[in-house]
């Protein structure tokens, strides 16, 4: 086998029409959230990295889905223990860091919702999801509304950056319309009504660049009809409530079953402890899985659809691929 001791390489700018590969660069604190972006695909080289913008939402949404302070402690503790003892690298390290973050989120949300391993904890409780389900639902809708607006704001920024000022203006009209509509229906102020009308007229007039005025108006009206899609996107965030309630209810059922088993003479203590361990472990696993899936789904469908542009490929540098040894920097 011939051995080469010298390697030569050249560096050049991308040629016209050639897309350079993409490498995501984020601060260590939010770097684990790159896993979600990697699952979706590489962003276009001339777009932007959405990791910074999705990380706080994924952090909150997964915590709401699991919604039990005890489960949060378990997730954060186990992931921290694995990181400490196994010292993993690469994707496994990022995944365990992500789970530890989500455990912290779940712990905080669980305290605010008043649940620890299915038992009530009223000390830090802000809202009871079982008694005040509608308020909980409105809060999740509010978070979804904020994320949709952030996605539209990013789209406006990209349009302005590319000097597509007409598209930038249309995005501003959309943002203004979505802000004005709920405020008008609540307060019935004429100023808000006229502001909404101006925004709607702007969307109709500037959404299409067609030279024929009739075609432009028809396409603009069709674009305005798309307002329903934004509100349907916001309704999708109701899944956070469903998953959050399911976690608490299943945890309560596990506790009730354990109480019944504890009444069995002699073996009841051992069987009851087994029911608690197995039941809560299953609940943690299944709700972590569903929480991650549905939170990621909200990013992919409701958030990324507003601005994300595929078309790139991830940068894969030359490196040693070892099987039994680990090469560290």
ABEGO torsion letter per residue (X at the ends): XBBBABBBBBBBBBBBGBBBBBBBBBBAAAAAAAAAAAAAEBBBAABBBAAAAAAAAAAAAAAAAAGBAAAAAAAAAAAAAAAAAAGBBEAAAAAAAAAAAAAAAAAAAAAAAGBBGGBBBAAABABBAAABAAAAAAAAAAAAAAAAAAAAAAAAAAAAAAGBAAAAAAAAAAAAAAAAAAAAAAAGBAAAAAAAAAAAAAAAAAABABABAAAAAAAAAAAAAAAAAAAAAAAAAAAAAAAAAAAAAAAAAAAAAAAAAAABBGAAAAAAAAAAAAAAAAAAAAAAAAAAAAAAAAAAAAAAAAABBBGBBBBBBBBBBBAABBBBX
